Amino acid sequence: MDRTLLDKQLAHIADSVSLLRRLAVIERLDADPVQLAFATYTLQTAVQAAIDVAAMMVSAVRSRAG
């Protein structure tokens, strides 16, 4: 498992959550397309990073098993 890549993905998830907590205004998502686009993109990239982390972990477990 590439520990550097894993750390990078985990940092991206943490940074994304931090950005959403600081900058996203839930009440404005319906009325403000910029807020909606920001929140959507940030969530999508964080979810993709989580999927990538999960895939790395599954691959590492499988490589140890056989």
Order of alpha helices (4+ residues) and beta strands (2+ residues): alpha-alpha
